[in-house]
Amino acid sequence: MDTSAQKILVVGAGLSGVVIARELAEQGHQITVIDKRDHVAGNAYDYVNEFGIRVHHYGPHLFHTSNDKVVAWLSRFTEWLPYQHKVKALLSDGRHVTLPVNKETSDIVGKENVLDIFFKPYTKKMWGIELEDLDPTISQRVPIRDDLNELYFPNDTFQALPKEGYTQMVKNILAHDNIHVQLGVAYNKAMNVEYDRVFNSMPIDEYFEFKHGPLPYRSIKFHTSTVPIPKVLPTATVNFTHHEPFTRVTEWKILPGHGNNPAFTTLTIEEPCDYKDNDFERYYPVKDGGGENLARYRLYAAEPSSNVTFIGRCGLYAYLDMHQAISSALSIACQ
Ligand SMILES: Cc1cc2nc3c(=O)[nH]c(=O)nc-3n(C[C@H](O)[C@H](O)[C@H](O)COP(=O)(O)OP(=O)(O)OC[C@H]3O[C@@H](n4cnc5c(N)ncnc54)[C@H](O)[C@@H]3O)c2cc1C
């Protein structure tokens, strides 16, 4: 990075964009952050509803990592509430069993049934394709254990939630004299000439007007409701094993720091779909077994883009958890 002060545009106030904005602001550059949405924090956006319950607007975001550098960086902007995520699956007979599948779960359902009960219906619902057609690295993200460990992220050394929520953490990151945030502003290419550099988290295929064809994404419709019941679920998230279109339900109050309303509880049920059926909300890049989507992405990544650097899940067409998005953004900001 040139050491003289530059005018920089960051497209997207998600974690990727705001981390780059903060790093470059601290180097003395003048940063404008725009987002077409009316809020910061991207898909990690959360809010407290009228029942005093914190809801993650785009589905449950659990922070988990073994990357000390990322934890140290974020800890400048938030305190943490320790939380180790546990998930149960609801079987057709009404019983709840631990996910990812551990010894107890496979003893209950029978090892030979694990694929049929937990993986096949989920893959079809979540990715819209058969298990056999999915890139194996995705299903390997949910390993089968032969012990009684109940943790969803058994290997990560740091698991916690930001004490005041993700939105407040992101606001703290953006609170710097050299950063100016404009919400409800969509990017257009004419902006490039006004800035020395542009860091862009918009979908890379959209930027290049789909000249190599569209990159597919899965999306999710979130159905949120509040009921006059103190508590419903055994764990914050319960996955469904049935063949209905819904994958899981989250009861927000069970997460620490997410409210303690004694009479009401808020739940969100997730219904995966193609992004074209959800107002072009792109959540998950689709890793097909044949690697065609990745090959198509590489065509876009090889296009000349003058002063524009692509960042984040949609800019890099990569399945990034928050800690990975932050780590990637920190590296890009150092270049
Ligand atoms: C349903 C779901 C659950 C998840 N759960 C977890 C989890 O439990 N743990 C975890 O670590 N990670 C989780 N993630 C991943 C996490 O959301 C991402 O790692 C993180 O949000 C990455 O941030 P980003 O900045 O790359 O993208 P985003 O958060 O998508 O931010 C990109 C921003 O760019 C804006 N934008 C796009 N195009 C334009 C444009 N043309 N003009 C202006 N603005 C534009 C968008 O409005 C958006 O706000 C989950 C993601 C989803 C979708």
The ligand as an SDF file (V2000), in Angstrom:
LIG
                    3D

 53 58  0  0  0  0  0  0  0  0999 V2000
  -27.2720  -17.7600    6.9820 C   0  0  0  0  0  0  0  0  0  0  0  0
  -25.8170  -17.5310    7.3210 C   0  0  0  0  0  0  0  0  0  0  0  0
  -25.3140  -18.0370    8.5230 C   0  0  0  0  0  0  0  0  0  0  0  0
  -23.9870  -17.8310    8.8390 C   0  0  0  0  0  0  0  0  0  0  0  0
  -23.5170  -18.3260   10.0230 N   0  0  0  0  0  0  0  0  0  0  0  0
  -22.2360  -18.1110   10.3770 C   0  0  0  0  0  0  0  0  0  0  0  0
  -21.7330  -18.5970   11.6170 C   0  0  0  0  0  0  0  0  0  0  0  0
  -22.4490  -19.2080   12.4230 O   0  0  0  0  0  0  0  0  0  0  0  0
  -20.4300  -18.3640   11.9120 N   0  0  0  0  0  0  0  0  0  0  0  0
  -19.5920  -17.6910   11.0580 C   0  0  0  0  0  0  0  0  0  0  0  0
  -18.4130  -17.5050   11.4030 O   0  0  0  0  0  0  0  0  0  0  0  0
  -20.0480  -17.2150    9.8820 N   0  0  0  0  0  0  0  0  0  0  0  0
  -21.3350  -17.4020    9.5090 C   0  0  0  0  0  0  0  0  0  0  0  0
  -21.8100  -16.9120    8.3260 N   0  0  0  0  0  0  0  0  0  0  0  0
  -20.8760  -16.1980    7.4430 C   0  0  0  0  0  0  0  0  0  0  0  0
  -20.8090  -14.7120    7.7270 C   0  0  0  0  0  0  0  0  0  0  0  0
  -22.0540  -14.0960    7.4760 O   0  0  0  0  0  0  0  0  0  0  0  0
  -19.7510  -14.1370    6.7800 C   0  0  0  0  0  0  0  0  0  0  0  0
  -18.5080  -14.7190    7.0170 O   0  0  0  0  0  0  0  0  0  0  0  0
  -19.5750  -12.6750    6.9100 C   0  0  0  0  0  0  0  0  0  0  0  0
  -20.7930  -11.9970    6.9610 O   0  0  0  0  0  0  0  0  0  0  0  0
  -18.7480  -12.2430    5.7130 C   0  0  0  0  0  0  0  0  0  0  0  0
  -18.8980  -10.9210    5.5100 O   0  0  0  0  0  0  0  0  0  0  0  0
  -18.7180  -10.2910    4.0700 P   0  0  0  0  0  0  0  0  0  0  0  0
  -18.3590   -8.8850    4.3700 O   0  0  0  0  0  0  0  0  0  0  0  0
  -17.7830  -11.0600    3.2330 O   0  0  0  0  0  0  0  0  0  0  0  0
  -20.1340  -10.4010    3.3570 O   0  0  0  0  0  0  0  0  0  0  0  0
  -21.5430   -9.8280    3.7680 P   0  0  0  0  0  0  0  0  0  0  0  0
  -21.7920   -9.9510    5.2200 O   0  0  0  0  0  0  0  0  0  0  0  0
  -22.5130  -10.4570    2.8290 O   0  0  0  0  0  0  0  0  0  0  0  0
  -21.4510   -8.2720    3.4300 O   0  0  0  0  0  0  0  0  0  0  0  0
  -21.4380   -7.7580    2.1130 C   0  0  0  0  0  0  0  0  0  0  0  0
  -22.1730   -6.4420    2.0910 C   0  0  0  0  0  0  0  0  0  0  0  0
  -21.9970   -5.8540    0.7970 O   0  0  0  0  0  0  0  0  0  0  0  0
  -23.1790   -5.1970    0.4500 C   0  0  0  0  0  0  0  0  0  0  0  0
  -23.2490   -5.0490   -1.0020 N   0  0  0  0  0  0  0  0  0  0  0  0
  -23.2700   -6.0560   -1.9290 C   0  0  0  0  0  0  0  0  0  0  0  0
  -23.3600   -5.5440   -3.1680 N   0  0  0  0  0  0  0  0  0  0  0  0
  -23.4060   -4.1960   -3.0290 C   0  0  0  0  0  0  0  0  0  0  0  0
  -23.4950   -3.1280   -3.9600 C   0  0  0  0  0  0  0  0  0  0  0  0
  -23.5870   -3.3520   -5.2820 N   0  0  0  0  0  0  0  0  0  0  0  0
  -23.5150   -1.8700   -3.4840 N   0  0  0  0  0  0  0  0  0  0  0  0
  -23.4300   -1.6230   -2.1480 C   0  0  0  0  0  0  0  0  0  0  0  0
  -23.3450   -2.6130   -1.2220 N   0  0  0  0  0  0  0  0  0  0  0  0
  -23.3230   -3.8750   -1.6590 C   0  0  0  0  0  0  0  0  0  0  0  0
  -24.2700   -6.1020    1.0070 C   0  0  0  0  0  0  0  0  0  0  0  0
  -25.4720   -5.3710    1.2000 O   0  0  0  0  0  0  0  0  0  0  0  0
  -23.6640   -6.5900    2.3000 C   0  0  0  0  0  0  0  0  0  0  0  0
  -24.0720   -5.8120    3.4140 O   0  0  0  0  0  0  0  0  0  0  0  0
  -23.1390  -17.1170    7.9590 C   0  0  0  0  0  0  0  0  0  0  0  0
  -23.6550  -16.6160    6.7700 C   0  0  0  0  0  0  0  0  0  0  0  0
  -24.9740  -16.8190    6.4450 C   0  0  0  0  0  0  0  0  0  0  0  0
  -25.5100  -16.2630    5.1610 C   0  0  0  0  0  0  0  0  0  0  0  0
  1  2  1  0
  2  3  1  0
  2 52  2  0
  3  4  2  0
  4  5  1  0
  4 50  1  0
  5  6  2  0
  6  7  1  0
  6 13  1  0
  7  8  2  0
  7  9  1  0
  9 10  1  0
 10 11  2  0
 10 12  1  0
 12 13  2  0
 13 14  1  0
 14 15  1  0
 14 50  1  0
 15 16  1  0
 16 17  1  0
 16 18  1  0
 18 19  1  0
 18 20  1  0
 20 21  1  0
 20 22  1  0
 22 23  1  0
 23 24  1  0
 24 25  2  0
 24 26  1  0
 24 27  1  0
 27 28  1  0
 28 29  2  0
 28 30  1  0
 28 31  1  0
 31 32  1  0
 32 33  1  0
 33 34  1  0
 33 48  1  0
 34 35  1  0
 35 36  1  0
 35 46  1  0
 36 37  1  0
 36 45  1  0
 37 38  2  0
 38 39  1  0
 39 40  1  0
 39 45  2  0
 40 41  1  0
 40 42  2  0
 42 43  1  0
 43 44  2  0
 44 45  1  0
 46 47  1  0
 46 48  1  0
 48 49  1  0
 50 51  2  0
 51 52  1  0
 52 53  1  0
M  END
$$$$
